[in-house]
Amino acid sequence: MGVLKDTGQIEYSRGLEGVIAALSSISAIDGTQGKLIYRGIPIEALAKYSTYEETSYLLLYGELPTKENLEKFEREMRELRNLPEKVEECLKELPPDPHPMDILKVAVAHAALYDPDRQRACREGVMRKVIRIIAQIPTIIAYYHRTRSGKEVVPPDPELGHAANFLYMLHGKRPDEEEAKIFDVALILHAEHGLNASTFAAMVTASTLSDINSAIVSAIGALKGPLHGGANERVLKMLDEIGSADKAEEYVHNALKEKRRIMGFGHRVYKTYDPRARILKEYAEYLSNKYNDRKYIEIGEKIEEIMIRELGKKGIFPNVDFYSGIVYHFLGIPRDLFTPVFAMARSVGWAAHVCEYTQNNRIFRPRAYYIGPEYVEYNPIEQRR
Ligand SMILES: CC(C)(COP(=O)(O)OP(=O)(O)OC[C@H]1O[C@@H](n2cnc3c(N)ncnc32)[C@H](O)[C@@H]1OP(=O)(O)O)[C@@H](O)C(=O)NCCC(=O)NCCS
């Protein structure tokens, strides 16, 4: 018999912490300085000067587009927004109560069946599929939401950019320029973040040489969880539960005593303030003042103060999910759509990593360190108790 148990030194990292599983030139995080770059460009510069479309091009193709290339890319994204008729019909038939992340998973898989490029495995074909997925996810989310609310769907407006068009399809009216810009920045900030759980899930699926659509569906499933993309939705639930800033101290104190996690804090890589949270906090503050409704921001800032005081020394600071919920709240995005909106933004990061990794592919196949018994006699069912 061969060796069932590993002998000698083993390297084991729970949750793969610190393990380098791929080479990548898409983004980098400095978790101690709180810095994030996409293809070398600081996130702050992209938030200030770029658009989601331009950032998507950068992530997918490795460099900022020329004016001509950007126009072509934007045109393609706008052309590919419509859903196949069968998918649109099916969205109307789906039950109104599952979590919208489950709907997104089903609809993305469904749309793939009608993808005219589904058989094209060449780079051009894969890119076309990728752009189609990025373009269709907002339409899926908005159509499902309108339908479950008993409203007519609002078809995409080819005159609007990606962010503005989503808000338009969701609310049935064009957003003002300022709100469209804020939402666009939120999408840029969520577009990419290295080998987080959902991106890794996409890469694992793609590394078997499965198709890009299956990879994206895997990623959506992983993003849904509350330790990942699902945290943003829970932040607002927590703010509601707390009710007012003066109750924050007691709430956090009790939560920490009971070893409960405060959603929107902590990160596997950042051991300081998440740079995305810093930008989103400014917008959350701005919108709270604009709408003269400071309840959430005041509770949020109080929680931040307490958490940094209590857990800052452990490297626990606000992450991207802490203030994004407040921003989305003021943009009129329903709470259970926060995570689907995260998926909408992150779809490009998933695709960029899948494309990059599969160019020099090796199937992911880690091992588990076996800690069970080495030999157990098979016990017939009649003798078991
Ligand atoms: C994101 C997250 C999963 C990272 O997990 P991780 O790298 O495995 O970190 P750990 O779970 O090992 O946490 C390290 C320590 O910080 C504590 N901690 C981490 N996040 C915390 C939080 N949000 N609230 C309270 N304590 C937290 C842990 O209890 C642990 O304490 P211990 O050393 O006394 O056991 C984790 O911080 C978390 O659950 N955050 C809340 C969910 C969230 O906001 N997710 C969105 C991420 S962008």
The ligand as an SDF file (V2000), in Angstrom:
LIG
                    3D

 48 50  0  0  0  0  0  0  0  0999 V2000
  -13.3900   39.5120    5.6710 C   0  0  0  0  0  0  0  0  0  0  0  0
  -13.0720   38.4220    6.6950 C   0  0  0  0  0  0  0  0  0  0  0  0
  -13.8320   37.1540    6.2880 C   0  0  0  0  0  0  0  0  0  0  0  0
  -11.5620   38.1400    6.6880 C   0  0  0  0  0  0  0  0  0  0  0  0
  -11.3790   37.0090    7.4400 O   0  0  0  0  0  0  0  0  0  0  0  0
   -9.9540   36.3880    7.8280 P   0  0  0  0  0  0  0  0  0  0  0  0
   -8.8720   36.9700    7.0330 O   0  0  0  0  0  0  0  0  0  0  0  0
  -10.1410   34.9110    7.8180 O   0  0  0  0  0  0  0  0  0  0  0  0
   -9.7330   36.9380    9.2970 O   0  0  0  0  0  0  0  0  0  0  0  0
  -10.0860   36.1610   10.6060 P   0  0  0  0  0  0  0  0  0  0  0  0
  -11.4690   35.6060   10.5120 O   0  0  0  0  0  0  0  0  0  0  0  0
   -8.9900   35.1810   10.8890 O   0  0  0  0  0  0  0  0  0  0  0  0
  -10.0440   37.3350   11.6830 O   0  0  0  0  0  0  0  0  0  0  0  0
   -8.8860   37.7150   12.4090 C   0  0  0  0  0  0  0  0  0  0  0  0
   -9.3230   38.2220   13.7730 C   0  0  0  0  0  0  0  0  0  0  0  0
  -10.0940   39.4280   13.6150 O   0  0  0  0  0  0  0  0  0  0  0  0
  -11.4230   39.2520   14.0870 C   0  0  0  0  0  0  0  0  0  0  0  0
  -12.3330   39.8470   13.1070 N   0  0  0  0  0  0  0  0  0  0  0  0
  -12.1780   39.8220   11.7690 C   0  0  0  0  0  0  0  0  0  0  0  0
  -13.1890   40.4740   11.1870 N   0  0  0  0  0  0  0  0  0  0  0  0
  -13.9840   40.9070   12.1690 C   0  0  0  0  0  0  0  0  0  0  0  0
  -15.2090   41.6240   12.1840 C   0  0  0  0  0  0  0  0  0  0  0  0
  -15.7680   42.0220   11.0680 N   0  0  0  0  0  0  0  0  0  0  0  0
  -15.7750   41.8830   13.3640 N   0  0  0  0  0  0  0  0  0  0  0  0
  -15.2080   41.4850   14.5110 C   0  0  0  0  0  0  0  0  0  0  0  0
  -14.0550   40.7920   14.5720 N   0  0  0  0  0  0  0  0  0  0  0  0
  -13.4530   40.5170   13.4000 C   0  0  0  0  0  0  0  0  0  0  0  0
  -11.6330   37.7450   14.1570 C   0  0  0  0  0  0  0  0  0  0  0  0
  -12.5920   37.3870   15.1100 O   0  0  0  0  0  0  0  0  0  0  0  0
  -10.2510   37.2470   14.5090 C   0  0  0  0  0  0  0  0  0  0  0  0
  -10.0530   37.4620   15.8950 O   0  0  0  0  0  0  0  0  0  0  0  0
   -9.1960   36.4250   16.7710 P   0  0  0  0  0  0  0  0  0  0  0  0
   -7.7960   36.5470   16.2310 O   0  0  0  0  0  0  0  0  0  0  0  0
   -9.3440   36.9400   18.1640 O   0  0  0  0  0  0  0  0  0  0  0  0
   -9.8070   35.0870   16.5380 O   0  0  0  0  0  0  0  0  0  0  0  0
  -13.4900   38.8520    8.1210 C   0  0  0  0  0  0  0  0  0  0  0  0
  -12.8010   40.0340    8.4840 O   0  0  0  0  0  0  0  0  0  0  0  0
  -14.9890   39.0500    8.2670 C   0  0  0  0  0  0  0  0  0  0  0  0
  -15.7120   38.0830    8.5460 O   0  0  0  0  0  0  0  0  0  0  0  0
  -15.5140   40.3100    8.0740 N   0  0  0  0  0  0  0  0  0  0  0  0
  -16.9070   40.5810    8.1410 C   0  0  0  0  0  0  0  0  0  0  0  0
  -17.5460   40.2780    6.8070 C   0  0  0  0  0  0  0  0  0  0  0  0
  -17.2000   41.2990    5.7590 C   0  0  0  0  0  0  0  0  0  0  0  0
  -17.2720   42.4920    5.9680 O   0  0  0  0  0  0  0  0  0  0  0  0
  -16.8580   40.7870    4.5620 N   0  0  0  0  0  0  0  0  0  0  0  0
  -16.5240   41.6240    3.4270 C   0  0  0  0  0  0  0  0  0  0  0  0
  -15.0810   41.5170    3.0800 C   0  0  0  0  0  0  0  0  0  0  0  0
  -14.6540   42.6870    1.8120 S   0  0  0  0  0  0  0  0  0  0  0  0
  1  2  1  0
  2  3  1  0
  2  4  1  0
  2 36  1  0
  4  5  1  0
  5  6  1  0
  6  7  2  0
  6  8  1  0
  6  9  1  0
  9 10  1  0
 10 11  2  0
 10 12  1  0
 10 13  1  0
 13 14  1  0
 14 15  1  0
 15 16  1  0
 15 30  1  0
 16 17  1  0
 17 18  1  0
 17 28  1  0
 18 19  1  0
 18 27  1  0
 19 20  2  0
 20 21  1  0
 21 22  1  0
 21 27  2  0
 22 23  1  0
 22 24  2  0
 24 25  1  0
 25 26  2  0
 26 27  1  0
 28 29  1  0
 28 30  1  0
 30 31  1  0
 31 32  1  0
 32 33  2  0
 32 34  1  0
 32 35  1  0
 36 37  1  0
 36 38  1  0
 38 39  2  0
 38 40  1  0
 40 41  1  0
 41 42  1  0
 42 43  1  0
 43 44  2  0
 43 45  1  0
 45 46  1  0
 46 47  1  0
 47 48  1  0
M  END
$$$$
